[in-house]
Structure formats: C-alpha cells, structure tokens
Amino acid sequence: MENYQILGLVGSILLLVFIVPAFMFFFNRPYMMGGMMGYGFMMMGFPFFFMFIPAFILGIIGSLINDRMVAGILLILASIFSLPFGFLGIIPFILLLIAGILALTTKK
C-alpha cells in the first residue's frame, strides 16, 4: 500500500471512531432539550449523520482504488464532507486532505 492509501484508511477509520460515539451520546438523551423545543437537537444532529456516511464511504473507496487521479478526488471530497463535524472531524479532515493531495501530486 502507498502513503495516500494508508492515510486515507486511517482518516476514514478515525472518522468512524470519533463520530459514532458522539451520535450515540446525543441521540440517547431526549431530555436534554426539553421545554417548548422538544426534540429539537435531533433535527440539528440528524442531517450530519447523512454527511458522515458519504465521507466514510468515499474515504474507504478512495483509499482502495489504484487510479491516483480518481483516488485523490474521492479523498478530497471525503475530507470536505468530514468538515461539518467540527472539532471531532478536524483530524480526519487533515488526514484525508493530505492523502488526496499526495494521490494527485505524486508520480509513479
């Protein structure tokens, strides 16, 4: 495996490790935003879950593909999709972005 593939796999797995426990914490406590808001925190967090799935899938596919151009584009897209997760997504964002840049710039 090459450097960009290893960085892409590590970034995707870190995205999975950081984000899934956060969603389990927030979706498990419906009493946190009581009152007139009701279950409003679920509406704010739920769309982010759908952005996590493409980031994880694009990162894994971009890491396993041998074509450098396609892998670089997929890894950069995965890094962009991991940005809405804030502080938890910054490490996977950096790793996926570096992997995408390495895939696009290195010649072999």
N, C-alpha and C positions, 0 to 999 in steps of 0.2 A: 504494500500500500504506500501511496505517496503522502507527502506532507498535507496537502489540501484535503485528502480523503480522511486522514486521521483527525485533523482539526474540525472538519465538518461533522464527523461522527461524535466527537467529544462535545461539540457545541450543541448538537441535537439532543444528546443524552442529558446534558446539563439543563437544557430547556425543559425536558421531561421531568427531571428530578426537582427542579426549582418550582415549576408551575403547578404540577398536580397536587402536591400537599397544600399549596395556597388555596386552590379551589375547594379542596376537601374541607379546609378550615372555614371558608366563607359560606359555602352552601350548607353547612351542617348546623348553623346557628340562626334560625329565623327570628329570634327575639332581639337581635342586635339593633335593628332599625324599626322599633315599634312605633306606636302612635299613629298619626294620620298617614305616615309614609308607608306603613305596612311592610311589604316585602320588596321595597324599592331597591335594596342593594343587589338583589338577584338580577334585576333588569340592567344594572350597571355592569355587573360582572359576567353575565351570560354571553354577550357578544364577543368578549375577549376570548372565551373558550373556543369559539369557532375560528379565531385568528391563530390560536395555538396549534390547531390540527394542521393547517397548511404549512406553518413554519416547521413543524416537526417532520412532516412527510417530505417537503421539499428539501430539507436538510439531509435526511437519510438518502433520498434518491440522488441528490447532487453528490453525496459522498461515495455512492456505489457505482456511479456512471464513469466510464473510462474516457469519454469525449470531454476534453478540457473546456471547450467553449460552452457547451450546454451545462456542464457541472458548475462552472463559475457563475453563470447566470442564475441557475437554480439556488446556489448557495447565497448569492447576494439577495435574491428575493426572499429566501428564508430568513436572512438577517433583518430585512425590513419588516417582515411580519412578526418578528420577535420583539420589536421595539415597544409596542403598547404595554408590555408587561412591566415597564418601569425599571426599578432597581433590580428586581429578580431577573429581568431579561437582558441586562446590560452585558453580562459576561458571555452568554450565548451569542448576543448580537456581535460582540467584538470578535469572538472566535469564528463565527460563520462569515463575517465580512472579510477577515484575514484569509480564510480558506477560499472564498470566492475570488479575491484579488490574486492570491497565489495561483489558482487554477487558470486565471485569464492571462497572467503575465509570464509565467514560467514556460520555457520552450523545452521540448524534448525531441 
